[in-house]
Amino acid sequence: MKKVYLFLATGFEEVEALTVVDILRRGGVDCKTVSVTGDYDVTSSHMVIVRADLLFDEADFSDGEMLVMPGGIPGTPNLKAHEGLVKLIRQYKEAGKDLAAVCAAPTIYGEMGLLKGKNATCFPGMEDGLLGANKLTDNVVCDGQFITSRGMGTCIDFGLALLARLTDQDKAQEIGKKIVYYR
């Protein structure tokens, strides 16, 4: 079973996080939520408390296929400020593993210099953080090991794109139909 780690910091956007978790789990992917706060309970940008599966400092990420960053303010800046997560992102990049982000979170990769020459998208108005990227306005942009998306309204597309990457397009179509997204 493929394994994905999705990171939660104080101020994350709950729909962006939980839509992805839901779609991936429905599709048979082992998607673990990881708190970078030191506490299992993480408060979202809209004051919704979500209990993470793992704490960053207690997790072993060597078995993962993909890292996922939900957006949100101040969630995105809080993810950017976590030194261990920044180091892990670089390790995944060097290993050729997939890196996904939605809303403001693609700016994490951009500001780390990882999107140079890549196509990417993010929340409207945050494009300056996509340093070196070819900035697009598609709902979801896949370029090499990077998968980026625009915001809460694009999260079903984003989740299904991640599922297709981790499994195949048929599985993504199947789940899209089951959630009454595709006819």
Salt bridges, closest charged atoms under 4 A:
GLU13 OE2 - HIS46 ND1 3.82
GLU14 OE2 - HIS46 ND1 2.98
ASP22 OD1 - ARG26 NE 2.48
ASP30 OD2 - LYS3 NZ 3.55
ASP30 OD1 - LYS32 NZ 3.45
ASP41 OD1 - ARG51 NH1 2.84
ASP53 OD2 - ARG25 NH2 2.75
ASP63 OD2 - LYS3 NZ 3.15
ASP98 OD1 - ARG165 NH1 2.81
GLU111 OE1 - LYS80 NZ 3.00
GLU174 OE2 - LYS171 NZ 3.52
GLU174 OE2 - LYS178 NZ 3.23
